[in-house]
Amino acid sequence: MFEYIQLQRLRYVTLRAYRTGDWRKIPVKENGQLLAQVPKEISFSFYAGVMKLVADERIYLREEVLERVLWARSWLQDFGLDLKVYDGRLRCYPN
């Protein structure tokens, strides 16, 4: 039950920060995982490629998150779908 309450609090803080635009209020806890670069075939850097806000088109996720994204992509491909990572956000679209 305690984990559920913590999760709901985090959800509330995240939604509030999204609505107000104040992302500094989102708590980030270091977990020791390294960042891993998202493979180019599934990444699209909107901020670098389209908006030209940054020059670096690489996108990084935590290692475990990237493993889960790659697993989900593999599973979705069996249904004719694919998964892309846009500047840290995921999108699912038909092949």
HELIX and SHEET records of a PDB file:
HELIX    1   1 PHE A    2  THR A   20  1                                  19    
HELIX    2   2 TRP A   23  LYS A   25  5                                   3    
HELIX    3   3 LYS A   40  ILE A   42  5                                   3    
HELIX    4   4 PHE A   46  GLY A   49  1                                   4    
HELIX    5   5 GLU A   63  GLN A   77  1                                  15    
SHEET    1   A 2 LEU A  35  GLN A  37  0                                        
SHEET    2   A 2 TYR A  60  ARG A  62 -1                                        
SHEET    1   B 3 SER A  43  PHE A  44  0                                        
SHEET    2   B 3 LEU A  81  TYR A  86  1                                        
SHEET    3   B 3 ARG A  89  PRO A  94 -1                                        
END                                                                             
